[in-house]
Amino acid sequence: MDAWDGWPFARLYLLLVAVAFLVVGGQVFLFHWRAAFRSKAMYGPVVMAPIIAAAGVAAAIVRNDVIGWGAVGVFTVGSSTGSSASCCTCGASRRASAGSPSAT
């Protein structure tokens, strides 16, 4: 990976993705906390979201071979595990779509 000069759109996009993962990770954390982390599968998205966000910030700021390819690896692992993207183990989305205000 070549070093980047200045702050082109690609770097700003990486920072935007990092902030988005922090926001979505926070939302997932609150949903899973509400569900009392009943399943071990609930921990994956909560743990991976800040790691992916840190990789995005590192890739945007320090752009050398090791950091760049490390960030690509973290993004690949994060997207293959589906962290913060599709988690239906807590049932929060089913309750929200049904319009049920109760937690149980």
Secondary structure in CASP SS format (residue, H / E / C, confidence):
PFRMAT SS
TARGET T0000
AUTHOR 0000-0000-0000
METHOD secondary structure of the structure
MODEL  1
M C 1.00
D C 1.00
A C 1.00
W C 1.00
D C 1.00
G C 1.00
W C 1.00
P C 1.00
F H 1.00
A H 1.00
R H 1.00
L H 1.00
Y H 1.00
L H 1.00
L H 1.00
L H 1.00
V H 1.00
A H 1.00
V H 1.00
A H 1.00
F H 1.00
L H 1.00
V H 1.00
V H 1.00
G H 1.00
G H 1.00
Q H 1.00
V H 1.00
F H 1.00
L H 1.00
F H 1.00
H H 1.00
W H 1.00
R H 1.00
A C 1.00
A C 1.00
F C 1.00
R C 1.00
S C 1.00
K H 1.00
A H 1.00
M H 1.00
Y H 1.00
G H 1.00
P H 1.00
V H 1.00
V H 1.00
M H 1.00
A H 1.00
P H 1.00
I H 1.00
I H 1.00
A H 1.00
A H 1.00
A H 1.00
G H 1.00
V H 1.00
A H 1.00
A H 1.00
A H 1.00
I H 1.00
V C 1.00
R C 1.00
N C 1.00
D H 1.00
V H 1.00
I H 1.00
G H 1.00
W H 1.00
G H 1.00
A H 1.00
V H 1.00
G H 1.00
V H 1.00
F H 1.00
T H 1.00
V H 1.00
G H 1.00
S H 1.00
S H 1.00
T H 1.00
G C 1.00
S C 1.00
S C 1.00
A C 1.00
S C 1.00
C C 1.00
C C 1.00
T C 1.00
C C 1.00
G C 1.00
A H 1.00
S H 1.00
R H 1.00
R H 1.00
A H 1.00
S H 1.00
A H 1.00
G C 1.00
S C 1.00
P C 1.00
S C 1.00
A C 1.00
T C 1.00
END
